[in-house]
Amino acid sequence: MVIKNLWTNFKKYQFLLKQLVSRDFKVKYKRSVLGVLWSLLNPVLQMVVMAIVFSNVFKFSMEGVNYLVYLLTGLVMFNYFSEASNLAMSSVVGNFSLINKVYIPKYIFPLSKCLFVGINFILTLIPLYVVIIATGTGLCWQHILLPFVFVCLFMFTVGMGLILSTISVFLRDMFYIYGIIIMVWTYLTPIMYDINMIASGFIKIFKINPLYQFINFARTIILYHDVPTLFQFCACGLWAVVVLVLGLFIFKKNQDKFIYYV
């Protein structure tokens, strides 16, 4: 019943959703010389800096795997989650003036942020595939499985966005707390290092990290040209569904109280 109501609202307000996403694009790239090209350049520049630091300064390398592709795959996926969850967190608070004037399903705001960053994410796949081809990593038929993990990542991010946007209404300190959380989360996710470098006693703890599961799923396909295991499919799907459902529950239960915390 809840899903049916959400779907009805989604269809009814999809025009507003498109307008919010369009507005975010205009605001982000306003007066920018390169505009949307920054979506392509950002991950590449990050990759170059990190590759120089970790390959030359720390002498870090991965045997049998192209480190640039390994690094960029992790960066692209983690950056999507980090940016989308941050924007979603402030989306309700940032639109209080609109919420107080007219009735709008409030979940539209965190969802629009995740969609906006999602479009940027799709654009960042262009430099990723350029690097995949340029480094000789090559393509394989298993790439058709990647949309599964991208959808799982999106669902997980929307769920986190709903939870964070709810908490931030009642606790504005969350904007600062989450900055610390995302920094720690970055280091706990094997983006620039191999998980096998972690002490054996801690590897299982690191693997609980949902971002590790999403990134590892993509790397299994992109780097190793292999089909992810059933466990990888289940882990990604389970994290996505559980967090999305939890986010919807928490948001729906508290959304009527938002107006009292303007």
Phi, psi and omega in degrees: 000316180297316180298320180296317179295319179297318181293321178297315178296321181299313180295322182292323186249019182294332177295317178297320179300316178297321180294321179294318178295317179298319179298318180298320178297315182295319181292317184295319186256013179297131178061019176267131183295314183273342177057230185295345177299337177297333177297329178276323186282323185306305181297326179293315179296320176298316181299315182298313181298311182295321180297319179295314182296309186280330181278322185260315183285309182266359178054041182268135177210164180232119184291130176079002182227137176286117186294326180298316179292318178302312182293312184293324177300314179294318181297312183301316183285317180291321179299323177299310182299314183298310182291315182295317181293324177295314179292320180296323182301320183265003188292322181287311179300321182287348181240024180302322182298323179284320180297324182286342184266316184226160177279125175219135174302119190292337180293345178302325186290307176295326179296319181297324179293319180293325177290318179301310179291331178297323177294319175298322179300316179299321178294324181290345176290338179297305177297329177300313181288331175297315179293321179302314182287316184295329182271358179080012178296324174083165180252161178211166183295337181296345179299339179292348179273348183299323178305330178301310183288330177293321177293319178299317178298318179297313180299316179298317182293319177299316178301314178295322179298319178294319179294312182294320180293328177291311181299319184293336176295317183271336182224096183292340177297344182299331179300324181275320180298318183293331176300320178288318180300314183292329177293314178296318180299324178299314182287335180276354179255125181291076178271309184254356179230164179272136182298336180289351175283342180286145176305137187306328181290343183253350185301317181298325178293317180296326183286346176290334180304117181299326179295326176298317182297316180295312182293318180296324176301312181294319180293327177302321180280307187292315185270322187254358178051044184236161176273126178303150181289166177300323178299318180296318176299313183294318181297314180295313181296318182293314178301317182297310184292313183299312182290323178295313179297317178298318179297315178298319180296310182296316181295312182296323182291332187250350189298330180289344180271349185304320186298337181276357184241027178296000000 
